[in-house]
Amino acid sequence: MTTDDTALAGELARSAVALLQELRAGSPLEGTALKDAGDAASERFLAERFRSARPGDAVLSEEAVDDPARLTADRVWIVDPLDGTREFSEGRDDWAVHVALWERGLGLTAGAVATPTGTRTTGDAAPGDAGLAEALDGLRRLRLAVSRSRPPALVGGLLNLLRAEAVPMGSAGVKTLAVVSGAADAYVHAGGQYEWDSAAPVAVARAAGLHTSRIDGSPLEYNRADPLLPDLVVCPPALADRLLGAIATVLEGEA
């Protein structure tokens, strides 16, 4: 990984967001047709830029055919050209473009999450505070970033057990950035995601010093043969044990 990789991730993610905003503003399409057009346009742009800027690297993208050659590559870009297509098609701002770099022996080494309201990269991510100590001391409710359209059953159990407040929003990247900034205390997902959904958000969260893991506390691993990576926890380290314990309690109750 080099500083150039981080800069490239940020530049590509920001540029793809600008392209998508322009497309949405000038398109008569709506609903599924607008979602599909956004996915395709961002994928074309990113693929072309990787071919010119990093021709020797492999790419794993949600919108491209998976090339198994990535499994023996030393450098793999993991990309979601448009995360939060529903929000994009509804004219909202809680969607994102994810760009991350995985390197053999090192894992995620660079990443960027860009939204219509800003970009965070592994080079500039800094954690927010927003009174987490007060939440841990019970002086205010914990805030969990949750899906506004498809919240998993686990989250409902956690909200009840922790007496937490739900903060609904779209893209996985947007929810992770809410934890990075301190606008939410944690993000928990357990309902089906893929590597491209979480790679860039996790890279940025880790750079900001946050805890990231599967819901059972095990590590998140990338560039595997099967890119399904269905669950995710992002939170400050001080909250990790409490949150993982609550998740285990809820899951035991569902068994």
Secondary structure, DSSP 8 states (H G I E B T S, - for coil): --HHHHHHHHHHHHHHHHHHHHHHHH----HHHHHHHHHHHHHHHHHHHHHHH-TTSEEEETTS---GGGGG-SEEEEEEEEE-HHHHHTT-S--EEEEEEEETTTEEEEEEEEETTEEEETTT-----TTHHHHHTTSS--EEEEESS---HHHHHHHHHHT-EEEEES-HHHHHHHHHHTSSSEEEEES--BHHHHHHHHHHHHHTT-EEE-TTS-----S-SS-B--EEEEE-HHHHHHHHHHHHHHHHHH-
